[in-house]
């Protein structure tokens, strides 16, 4: 009986830990961008580049050249395939490669912008 209690206790502790971890994981990953709201390159994406100061490194000396005014032509089509974020270096580099420590909302916006056609809007 004691042994059974131990097994049940260990089992529920493990389950408890896992469920906390799982909740945190979901909170971080599941950012849903409102489908009725526009994702704008000028208003939503460029500010991410500015706040992370991408152009400090990405300028005339390193592609993509993300200096002000040059961002769209530097990215599309070389680093962005419209409607395919997972096939776009801009997204995969930032999302999977730990290139920069962007927050989940910024990543979700970049993904949505690409998957909605990567317009220069
Ligand atoms: C501290 C310098 C630095 C900053 C800031 C920086 N990058 Fe980079 N980035 C690099 C270097 C160096 C490389 C090339 C080596 C590599 O692929 O990691 C690179 C590679 C890349 C690539 C892949 C290029 C290729 O040809 O494969 C992309 C896309 C990219 N960065 C986007 C960004 C974006 C967007 C930002 C801002 C959110 C940013 N980077 C901020 C240094 C930086």
Backbone and ligand atoms as CSV (ligand in chain L), in Angstrom:
chain,resi,resn,atom,element,x,y,z
A,1,UNK,N,N,0.836,-1.207,0.000
A,1,UNK,CA,C,0.000,0.000,0.000
A,1,UNK,C,C,0.872,1.258,0.000
A,2,UNK,N,N,1.918,1.221,0.831
A,2,UNK,CA,C,2.829,2.373,0.878
A,2,UNK,C,C,3.470,2.628,-0.496
A,3,UNK,N,N,3.826,1.492,-1.109
A,3,UNK,CA,C,4.492,1.573,-2.403
A,3,UNK,C,C,3.552,2.185,-3.453
A,4,UNK,N,N,2.318,1.726,-3.398
A,4,UNK,CA,C,1.317,2.223,-4.349
A,4,UNK,C,C,1.158,3.739,-4.172
A,5,UNK,N,N,1.123,4.162,-2.912
A,5,UNK,CA,C,0.989,5.588,-2.613
A,5,UNK,C,C,2.149,6.388,-3.233
A,6,UNK,N,N,3.342,5.808,-3.061
A,6,UNK,CA,C,4.536,6.456,-3.621
A,6,UNK,C,C,4.426,6.614,-5.142
A,7,UNK,N,N,3.981,5.535,-5.760
A,7,UNK,CA,C,3.871,5.566,-7.228
A,7,UNK,C,C,2.850,6.624,-7.653
A,8,UNK,N,N,1.716,6.643,-6.967
A,8,UNK,CA,C,0.672,7.613,-7.315
A,8,UNK,C,C,1.189,9.034,-7.095
A,9,UNK,N,N,1.881,9.226,-5.970
A,9,UNK,CA,C,2.406,10.556,-5.651
A,9,UNK,C,C,3.413,11.015,-6.712
A,10,UNK,N,N,4.361,10.146,-7.033
A,10,UNK,CA,C,5.371,10.501,-8.038
A,10,UNK,C,C,4.683,10.809,-9.368
A,11,UNK,N,N,3.725,9.960,-9.699
A,11,UNK,CA,C,3.011,10.143,-10.969
A,11,UNK,C,C,2.313,11.486,-11.017
A,12,UNK,N,N,1.619,11.834,-9.916
A,12,UNK,CA,C,0.882,13.097,-9.981
A,12,UNK,C,C,1.821,14.291,-9.951
A,13,UNK,N,N,2.935,14.159,-9.262
A,13,UNK,CA,C,3.910,15.253,-9.283
A,13,UNK,C,C,4.435,15.485,-10.696
A,14,UNK,N,N,4.761,14.390,-11.348
A,14,UNK,CA,C,5.277,14.494,-12.714
A,14,UNK,C,C,4.237,15.160,-13.617
A,15,UNK,N,N,3.003,14.744,-13.456
A,15,UNK,CA,C,1.915,15.281,-14.273
A,15,UNK,C,C,1.752,16.783,-14.016
A,16,UNK,N,N,1.839,17.151,-12.739
A,16,UNK,CA,C,1.704,18.545,-12.341
A,16,UNK,C,C,2.796,19.398,-12.997
A,17,UNK,N,N,4.034,18.929,-12.882
A,17,UNK,CA,C,5.152,19.662,-13.476
A,17,UNK,C,C,4.952,19.796,-14.966
A,18,UNK,N,N,4.575,18.713,-15.590
A,18,UNK,CA,C,4.433,18.744,-17.036
A,18,UNK,C,C,3.338,19.724,-17.437
A,19,UNK,N,N,2.227,19.732,-16.679
A,19,UNK,CA,C,1.140,20.615,-17.091
A,19,UNK,C,C,1.535,22.087,-16.940
A,20,UNK,N,N,2.327,22.411,-15.925
A,20,UNK,CA,C,2.784,23.801,-15.805
A,20,UNK,C,C,3.642,24.170,-16.994
A,21,UNK,N,N,4.560,23.271,-17.310
A,21,UNK,CA,C,5.457,23.519,-18.419
A,21,UNK,C,C,4.647,23.699,-19.695
A,22,UNK,N,N,3.664,22.856,-19.870
A,22,UNK,CA,C,2.853,22.876,-21.080
A,22,UNK,C,C,2.104,24.203,-21.197
A,23,UNK,N,N,1.547,24.676,-20.078
A,23,UNK,CA,C,0.832,25.954,-20.104
A,23,UNK,C,C,1.750,27.087,-20.543
A,24,UNK,N,N,2.940,27.113,-19.951
A,24,UNK,CA,C,3.874,28.181,-20.290
A,24,UNK,C,C,4.227,28.148,-21.766
A,25,UNK,N,N,4.464,26.932,-22.228
A,25,UNK,CA,C,4.824,26.728,-23.620
A,25,UNK,C,C,3.735,27.296,-24.527
A,26,UNK,N,N,2.483,26.947,-24.219
A,26,UNK,CA,C,1.376,27.413,-25.056
A,26,UNK,C,C,1.256,28.931,-24.997
A,27,UNK,N,N,1.369,29.497,-23.787
A,27,UNK,CA,C,1.240,30.945,-23.672
A,27,UNK,C,C,2.252,31.658,-24.556
A,28,UNK,N,N,3.464,31.121,-24.604
A,28,UNK,CA,C,4.491,31.785,-25.402
A,28,UNK,C,C,4.274,31.633,-26.900
A,29,UNK,N,N,3.813,30.460,-27.288
A,29,UNK,CA,C,3.767,30.171,-28.720
A,29,UNK,C,C,2.472,30.616,-29.394
A,30,UNK,N,N,1.369,30.578,-28.627
A,30,UNK,CA,C,0.088,30.781,-29.296
A,30,UNK,C,C,-0.334,32.235,-29.346
A,31,UNK,N,N,0.333,33.007,-30.178
A,31,UNK,CA,C,-0.076,34.387,-30.384
A,31,UNK,C,C,-0.908,34.386,-31.662
A,32,UNK,N,N,-2.128,34.811,-31.537
A,32,UNK,CA,C,-2.977,34.822,-32.724
A,32,UNK,C,C,-3.197,36.254,-33.160
A,33,UNK,N,N,-2.818,36.530,-34.392
A,33,UNK,CA,C,-3.007,37.876,-34.930
A,33,UNK,C,C,-4.430,37.954,-35.478
A,34,UNK,N,N,-5.156,38.940,-35.024
A,34,UNK,CA,C,-6.550,39.113,-35.442
A,34,UNK,C,C,-6.669,39.113,-36.969
A,35,UNK,N,N,-7.402,38.137,-37.516
A,35,UNK,CA,C,-7.488,38.036,-38.983
A,35,UNK,C,C,-8.200,39.216,-39.623
A,36,UNK,N,N,-8.970,39.978,-38.827
A,36,UNK,CA,C,-9.693,41.111,-39.420
A,36,UNK,C,C,-8.821,42.372,-39.434
A,37,UNK,N,N,-7.658,42.304,-38.772
A,37,UNK,CA,C,-6.799,43.487,-38.756
A,37,UNK,C,C,-5.663,43.359,-39.763
A,38,UNK,N,N,-5.362,44.453,-40.417
A,38,UNK,CA,C,-4.293,44.451,-41.413
A,38,UNK,C,C,-2.935,44.320,-40.732
A,39,UNK,N,N,-2.042,43.533,-41.334
A,39,UNK,CA,C,-0.647,43.558,-40.884
A,39,UNK,C,C,0.112,44.369,-41.931
A,40,UNK,N,N,0.638,45.500,-41.490
A,40,UNK,CA,C,1.238,46.444,-42.426
A,40,UNK,C,C,2.762,46.386,-42.358
A,41,UNK,N,N,3.392,46.354,-43.517
A,41,UNK,CA,C,4.859,46.335,-43.546
A,41,UNK,C,C,5.404,47.600,-42.878
A,42,UNK,N,N,4.842,48.759,-43.271
A,42,UNK,CA,C,5.349,50.032,-42.736
A,42,UNK,C,C,5.058,50.194,-41.242
A,43,UNK,N,N,3.841,49.809,-40.829
A,43,UNK,CA,C,3.439,50.103,-39.441
A,43,UNK,C,C,3.748,48.990,-38.443
A,44,UNK,N,N,3.853,47.752,-38.921
A,44,UNK,CA,C,4.062,46.642,-37.987
A,44,UNK,C,C,5.437,45.981,-38.103
A,45,UNK,N,N,5.955,45.877,-39.315
A,45,UNK,CA,C,7.194,45.111,-39.508
A,45,UNK,C,C,8.435,45.997,-39.372
A,46,UNK,N,N,8.436,47.136,-40.073
A,46,UNK,CA,C,9.605,48.033,-39.975
A,46,UNK,C,C,9.918,48.415,-38.522
A,47,UNK,N,N,8.893,48.738,-37.708
A,47,UNK,CA,C,9.214,49.084,-36.305
A,47,UNK,C,C,9.939,47.964,-35.556
A,48,UNK,N,N,9.714,46.716,-35.946
A,48,UNK,CA,C,10.433,45.598,-35.294
A,48,UNK,C,C,11.916,45.688,-35.664
A,49,UNK,N,N,12.183,45.961,-36.939
A,49,UNK,CA,C,13.579,46.093,-37.388
A,49,UNK,C,C,14.258,47.265,-36.671
A,50,UNK,N,N,13.479,48.369,-36.515
A,50,UNK,CA,C,14.056,49.554,-35.872
A,50,UNK,C,C,14.326,49.299,-34.392
A,51,UNK,N,N,13.372,48.662,-33.719
A,51,UNK,CA,C,13.553,48.482,-32.275
A,51,UNK,C,C,14.685,47.503,-31.983
A,52,UNK,N,N,14.926,46.579,-32.888
A,52,UNK,CA,C,16.040,45.646,-32.661
A,52,UNK,C,C,17.334,46.144,-33.303
A,53,UNK,N,N,17.227,47.281,-33.997
A,53,UNK,CA,C,18.395,47.881,-34.634
A,53,UNK,C,C,19.101,46.917,-35.596
A,54,UNK,N,N,18.331,46.253,-36.439
A,54,UNK,CA,C,18.886,45.292,-37.403
A,54,UNK,C,C,19.952,45.954,-38.284
A,55,UNK,N,N,19.701,47.232,-38.643
A,55,UNK,CA,C,20.598,47.910,-39.588
A,55,UNK,C,C,21.974,48.213,-38.994
A,56,UNK,N,N,22.083,48.065,-37.702
A,56,UNK,CA,C,23.409,48.218,-37.073
A,56,UNK,C,C,24.382,47.217,-37.713
A,57,UNK,N,N,23.871,46.030,-38.023
A,57,UNK,CA,C,24.712,45.014,-38.683
A,57,UNK,C,C,24.343,44.864,-40.153
A,58,UNK,N,N,23.029,44.897,-40.426
A,58,UNK,CA,C,22.573,44.673,-41.800
A,58,UNK,C,C,22.518,45.996,-42.543
A,59,UNK,N,N,23.618,46.301,-43.215
A,59,UNK,CA,C,23.720,47.546,-43.984
A,59,UNK,C,C,24.515,47.238,-45.243
A,60,UNK,N,N,25.219,48.205,-45.774
A,60,UNK,CA,C,25.936,47.989,-47.041
A,60,UNK,C,C,26.900,46.799,-46.950
A,61,UNK,N,N,27.313,46.458,-45.768
A,61,UNK,CA,C,28.319,45.404,-45.628
A,61,UNK,C,C,27.744,44.010,-45.388
A,62,UNK,N,N,26.440,43.906,-45.095
A,62,UNK,CA,C,25.857,42.587,-44.793
A,62,UNK,C,C,24.415,42.489,-45.273
A,63,UNK,N,N,24.150,41.523,-46.124
A,63,UNK,CA,C,22.781,41.278,-46.614
A,63,UNK,C,C,21.967,40.533,-45.568
A,64,UNK,N,N,20.643,40.749,-45.503
A,64,UNK,CA,C,19.900,41.785,-46.216
A,64,UNK,C,C,20.184,43.182,-45.650
A,65,UNK,N,N,20.281,44.144,-46.571
A,65,UNK,CA,C,20.563,45.535,-46.199
A,65,UNK,C,C,19.275,46.182,-45.679
A,66,UNK,N,N,19.167,46.290,-44.360
A,66,UNK,CA,C,17.918,46.749,-43.750
A,66,UNK,C,C,17.960,48.212,-43.332
A,67,UNK,N,N,18.771,49.016,-44.034
A,67,UNK,CA,C,18.779,50.441,-43.712
A,67,UNK,C,C,17.454,51.074,-44.134
A,68,UNK,N,N,17.074,52.138,-43.444
A,68,UNK,CA,C,15.776,52.781,-43.658
A,68,UNK,C,C,15.493,53.041,-45.134
A,69,UNK,N,N,14.324,52.641,-45.575
A,69,UNK,CA,C,13.888,52.874,-46.942
A,69,UNK,C,C,14.244,51.740,-47.885
A,70,UNK,N,N,15.151,50.893,-47.464
A,70,UNK,CA,C,15.642,49.837,-48.341
A,70,UNK,C,C,15.047,48.474,-47.989
A,71,UNK,N,N,14.333,48.407,-46.868
A,71,UNK,CA,C,13.942,47.118,-46.291
A,71,UNK,C,C,13.170,46.217,-47.253
A,72,UNK,N,N,12.150,46.798,-47.910
A,72,UNK,CA,C,11.287,45.927,-48.717
A,72,UNK,C,C,12.064,45.291,-49.871
A,73,UNK,N,N,12.784,46.103,-50.621
A,73,UNK,CA,C,13.486,45.543,-51.781
A,73,UNK,C,C,14.628,44.625,-51.351
A,74,UNK,N,N,15.148,44.832,-50.154
A,74,UNK,CA,C,16.209,43.943,-49.676
A,74,UNK,C,C,15.638,42.561,-49.321
A,75,UNK,N,N,14.386,42.537,-48.892
A,75,UNK,CA,C,13.815,41.281,-48.394
A,75,UNK,C,C,13.027,40.497,-49.430
A,76,UNK,N,N,12.241,41.219,-50.248
A,76,UNK,CA,C,11.369,40.545,-51.211
A,76,UNK,C,C,11.975,40.692,-52.599
A,77,UNK,N,N,12.234,39.629,-53.334
A,77,UNK,CA,C,11.889,38.242,-53.027
A,77,UNK,C,C,13.048,37.412,-52.435
A,78,UNK,N,N,14.226,37.991,-52.240
A,78,UNK,CA,C,15.377,37.163,-51.854
A,78,UNK,C,C,15.207,36.447,-50.512
A,79,UNK,N,N,14.640,37.134,-49.536
A,79,UNK,CA,C,14.549,36.555,-48.190
A,79,UNK,C,C,13.121,36.245,-47.765
A,80,UNK,N,N,12.186,36.612,-48.635
A,80,UNK,CA,C,10.776,36.394,-48.315
A,80,UNK,C,C,10.058,35.819,-49.529
A,81,UNK,N,N,9.414,34.668,-49.348
A,81,UNK,CA,C,8.560,34.107,-50.384
A,81,UNK,C,C,7.134,34.344,-49.930
A,82,UNK,N,N,6.409,35.186,-50.681
A,82,UNK,CA,C,5.050,35.550,-50.286
A,82,UNK,C,C,4.210,34.310,-50.014
A,83,UNK,N,N,3.424,34.353,-48.964
A,83,UNK,CA,C,2.514,33.278,-48.537
A,83,UNK,C,C,3.211,32.029,-48.016
A,84,UNK,N,N,4.493,32.105,-47.766
A,84,UNK,CA,C,5.212,30.919,-47.289
A,84,UNK,C,C,6.280,31.313,-46.252
A,85,UNK,N,N,5.813,31.608,-45.041
A,85,UNK,CA,C,6.749,32.029,-43.988
A,85,UNK,C,C,7.786,30.952,-43.703
A,86,UNK,N,N,7.343,29.696,-43.672
A,86,UNK,CA,C,8.297,28.629,-43.345
A,86,UNK,C,C,9.334,28.405,-44.441
A,87,UNK,N,N,9.067,28.948,-45.621
A,87,UNK,CA,C,10.031,28.856,-46.708
A,87,UNK,C,C,10.769,30.178,-46.914
A,88,UNK,N,N,10.643,31.083,-45.946
A,88,UNK,CA,C,11.266,32.407,-46.060
A,88,UNK,C,C,12.386,32.556,-45.047
A,89,UNK,N,N,13.560,32.850,-45.552
A,89,UNK,CA,C,14.735,32.984,-44.685
A,89,UNK,C,C,14.523,34.035,-43.585
A,90,UNK,N,N,13.842,35.121,-43.920
A,90,UNK,CA,C,13.610,36.143,-42.894
A,90,UNK,C,C,12.945,35.517,-41.676
A,91,UNK,N,N,11.914,34.707,-41.911
A,91,UNK,CA,C,11.188,34.106,-40.791
A,91,UNK,C,C,11.973,32.962,-40.151
A,92,UNK,N,N,12.502,32.070,-40.945
A,92,UNK,CA,C,13.179,30.901,-40.360
A,92,UNK,C,C,14.429,31.331,-39.592
A,93,UNK,N,N,15.125,32.309,-40.136
A,93,UNK,CA,C,16.328,32.792,-39.447
A,93,UNK,C,C,15.969,33.322,-38.060
A,94,UNK,N,N,14.894,34.105,-38.000
A,94,UNK,CA,C,14.536,34.728,-36.728
A,94,UNK,C,C,13.804,33.761,-35.794
A,95,UNK,N,N,13.027,32.845,-36.367
A,95,UNK,CA,C,12.206,31.971,-35.519
A,95,UNK,C,C,12.949,30.731,-35.044
A,96,UNK,N,N,13.788,30.177,-35.885
A,96,UNK,CA,C,14.374,28.884,-35.536
A,96,UNK,C,C,15.835,28.965,-35.169
A,97,UNK,N,N,16.472,30.006,-35.586
A,97,UNK,CA,C,17.924,30.015,-35.505
A,97,UNK,C,C,18.452,30.764,-34.279
A,98,UNK,N,N,17.542,31.270,-33.430
A,98,UNK,CA,C,17.970,32.102,-32.309
A,98,UNK,C,C,18.882,33.235,-32.746
A,99,UNK,N,N,18.617,33.768,-33.927
A,99,UNK,CA,C,19.457,34.834,-34.452
A,99,UNK,C,C,19.347,36.069,-33.562
A,100,UNK,N,N,18.094,36.458,-33.312
A,100,UNK,CA,C,17.833,37.587,-32.440
A,100,UNK,C,C,16.784,37.150,-31.442
A,101,UNK,N,N,16.711,37.829,-30.314
A,101,UNK,CA,C,15.764,37.432,-29.295
A,101,UNK,C,C,14.470,38.235,-29.427
A,102,UNK,N,N,13.790,38.071,-30.557
A,102,UNK,CA,C,12.552,38.825,-30.764
A,102,UNK,C,C,11.442,38.216,-29.924
A,103,UNK,N,N,10.494,39.038,-29.469
A,103,UNK,CA,C,9.393,38.476,-28.684
A,103,UNK,C,C,8.402,37.753,-29.599
A,104,UNK,N,N,7.549,36.949,-28.969
A,104,UNK,CA,C,6.644,36.079,-29.729
A,104,UNK,C,C,5.682,36.882,-30.599
A,105,UNK,N,N,5.276,38.061,-30.132
A,105,UNK,CA,C,4.354,38.870,-30.933
A,105,UNK,C,C,5.035,39.361,-32.209
A,106,UNK,N,N,6.280,39.801,-32.091
A,106,UNK,CA,C,7.002,40.255,-33.286
A,106,UNK,C,C,7.142,39.119,-34.293
A,107,UNK,N,N,7.487,37.939,-33.800
A,107,UNK,CA,C,7.633,36.790,-34.702
A,107,UNK,C,C,6.305,36.451,-35.370
A,108,UNK,N,N,5.228,36.494,-34.586
A,108,UNK,CA,C,3.912,36.180,-35.143
A,108,UNK,C,C,3.522,37.202,-36.211
A,109,UNK,N,N,3.860,38.475,-35.989
A,109,UNK,CA,C,3.530,39.511,-36.973
A,109,UNK,C,C,4.290,39.279,-38.272
A,110,UNK,N,N,5.580,38.949,-38.160
A,110,UNK,CA,C,6.382,38.707,-39.361
A,110,UNK,C,C,5.811,37.510,-40.127
A,111,UNK,N,N,5.475,36.470,-39.387
A,111,UNK,CA,C,4.914,35.277,-40.023
A,111,UNK,C,C,3.604,35.603,-40.748
A,112,UNK,N,N,2.717,36.338,-40.067
A,112,UNK,CA,C,1.432,36.694,-40.667
A,112,UNK,C,C,1.605,37.576,-41.893
A,113,UNK,N,N,2.500,38.538,-41.762
A,113,UNK,CA,C,2.716,39.457,-42.886
A,113,UNK,C,C,3.143,38.658,-44.124
A,114,UNK,N,N,4.043,37.714,-43.946
A,114,UNK,CA,C,4.497,36.902,-45.084
A,114,UNK,C,C,3.348,36.030,-45.603
A,115,UNK,N,N,2.654,35.368,-44.686
A,115,UNK,CA,C,1.599,34.437,-45.105
A,115,UNK,C,C,0.364,35.127,-45.675
A,116,UNK,N,N,0.291,36.441,-45.490
A,116,UNK,CA,C,-0.816,37.185,-46.105
A,116,UNK,C,C,-0.360,37.894,-47.367
A,117,UNK,N,N,0.737,37.439,-47.952
A,117,UNK,CA,C,1.116,37.951,-49.264
A,117,UNK,C,C,2.326,38.858,-49.295
A,118,UNK,N,N,2.907,39.175,-48.116
A,118,UNK,CA,C,4.119,40.000,-48.051
A,118,UNK,C,C,4.005,41.264,-48.896
A,119,UNK,N,N,2.924,41.992,-48.654
A,119,UNK,CA,C,2.713,43.213,-49.431
A,119,UNK,C,C,3.554,44.374,-48.903
A,120,UNK,N,N,3.821,45.316,-49.784
A,120,UNK,CA,C,4.525,46.530,-49.370
A,120,UNK,C,C,3.449,47.545,-48.947
A,121,UNK,N,N,2.787,47.208,-47.850
A,121,UNK,CA,C,1.609,47.989,-47.444
A,121,UNK,C,C,1.854,48.862,-46.218
L,1,LIG,C1,C,24.747,42.128,-34.109
L,1,LIG,C2,C,24.629,42.053,-35.541
L,1,LIG,C3,C,23.288,41.643,-36.127
L,1,LIG,C4,C,22.045,42.138,-35.830
L,1,LIG,C5,C,21.669,43.242,-34.860
L,1,LIG,C6,C,21.119,41.424,-36.684
L,1,LIG,N1,N,21.786,40.528,-37.463
L,1,LIG,FE1,FE,20.977,39.322,-38.900
L,1,LIG,N2,N,22.798,38.513,-39.269
L,1,LIG,C7,C,23.997,38.922,-38.696
L,1,LIG,C8,C,25.075,38.127,-39.252
L,1,LIG,C9,C,26.549,38.260,-38.875
L,1,LIG,C10,C,24.498,37.241,-40.188
L,1,LIG,C11,C,25.221,36.211,-41.065
L,1,LIG,C12,C,25.566,35.007,-40.282
L,1,LIG,C13,C,24.353,34.229,-39.955
L,1,LIG,O1,O,23.649,33.796,-40.868
L,1,LIG,O2,O,24.053,34.074,-38.751
L,1,LIG,C14,C,23.063,37.508,-40.158
L,1,LIG,C15,C,22.148,36.836,-40.928
L,1,LIG,C16,C,20.825,37.209,-41.099
L,1,LIG,C17,C,19.906,36.640,-42.060
L,1,LIG,C18,C,20.238,35.513,-43.045
L,1,LIG,C19,C,21.058,36.077,-44.166
L,1,LIG,C20,C,21.420,35.050,-45.209
L,1,LIG,O3,O,21.883,35.475,-46.293
L,1,LIG,O4,O,21.245,33.855,-44.969
L,1,LIG,C21,C,18.730,37.303,-41.931
L,1,LIG,C22,C,17.462,37.104,-42.762
L,1,LIG,C23,C,18.895,38.266,-40.872
L,1,LIG,N3,N,20.167,38.185,-40.372
L,1,LIG,C24,C,17.911,39.131,-40.428
L,1,LIG,C25,C,18.064,40.001,-39.360
L,1,LIG,C26,C,16.994,40.845,-38.850
L,1,LIG,C27,C,15.594,40.952,-39.448
L,1,LIG,C28,C,17.496,41.522,-37.780
L,1,LIG,C29,C,16.766,42.441,-36.841
L,1,LIG,C30,C,15.535,41.907,-36.247
L,1,LIG,C31,C,18.888,41.126,-37.636
L,1,LIG,N4,N,19.172,40.188,-38.601
L,1,LIG,C32,C,19.748,41.637,-36.684
L,1,LIG,C33,C,24.141,39.895,-37.747
L,1,LIG,C34,C,23.120,40.628,-37.160
